[in-house]
């Protein structure tokens, strides 16, 4: 059985997966990183993925 990667949705270039990606790959996960800002397509289903990680963006608690 093939290992299914974790889908990582990265909303913006300036908020990459960074250390979280390092930790996940060190734990044995393969990552399929999709960058929304660049227009990377998202799958219709998660059937080909083992997990879903959605990263945050540049927003903050005090932003309108």
C-alpha positions as CSV (number, residue, x, y, z in Angstrom):
1,X,0.0,0.0,0.0
2,X,1.4,3.4,-1.0
3,X,1.8,6.0,1.6
4,X,-0.6,8.9,1.0
5,X,0.8,12.4,1.6
6,X,-0.7,15.0,3.9
7,X,-2.3,17.9,1.9
8,X,-0.9,21.2,3.2
9,X,-2.8,24.3,2.0
10,X,-0.6,27.4,2.2
11,X,-2.7,30.6,1.7
12,X,0.2,33.0,1.1
13,X,3.9,33.0,0.0
14,X,4.9,34.8,3.2
15,X,3.5,32.2,5.5
16,X,5.3,28.9,4.5
17,X,5.0,25.6,6.2
18,X,8.5,26.2,7.8
19,X,9.3,24.3,11.0
20,X,5.9,22.6,11.0
21,X,6.8,20.9,7.7
22,X,10.2,19.9,9.2
23,X,8.4,18.3,12.2
24,X,5.8,16.5,10.0
25,X,8.4,15.1,7.7
26,X,10.6,14.0,10.6
27,X,7.5,12.1,11.9
28,X,7.4,10.3,8.6
29,X,4.7,12.2,6.7
30,X,5.1,13.2,3.0
31,X,3.7,16.6,2.2
32,X,1.8,17.8,-0.8
33,X,2.0,21.6,-0.4
34,X,-0.5,23.6,-2.4
35,X,0.0,27.4,-2.6
36,X,-3.3,29.2,-2.9
37,X,-1.7,32.6,-3.6
38,X,0.1,31.1,-6.7
39,X,-3.2,29.4,-7.8
40,X,-2.3,25.8,-7.1
41,X,-5.3,23.6,-7.7
42,X,-6.9,21.9,-4.7
43,X,-8.2,18.3,-5.1
44,X,-12.0,17.7,-5.1
45,X,-11.6,15.1,-2.4
46,X,-9.1,14.0,0.1
47,X,-9.1,10.4,-1.1
48,X,-5.5,10.6,-2.1
49,X,-4.3,12.2,1.1
50,X,-3.8,11.0,4.7
51,X,-4.4,14.3,6.4
52,X,-5.2,18.0,5.8
53,X,-3.3,20.9,7.2
54,X,-4.4,24.4,6.5
55,X,-1.9,27.1,7.4
56,X,-2.8,30.6,8.5
57,X,-2.0,33.9,6.8
58,X,-0.9,37.4,7.5
59,X,-4.0,38.3,9.4
60,X,-3.9,39.3,13.0
61,X,-6.4,39.6,15.9
62,X,-6.4,43.4,15.6
63,X,-7.0,43.5,11.8
64,X,-10.4,44.6,10.3
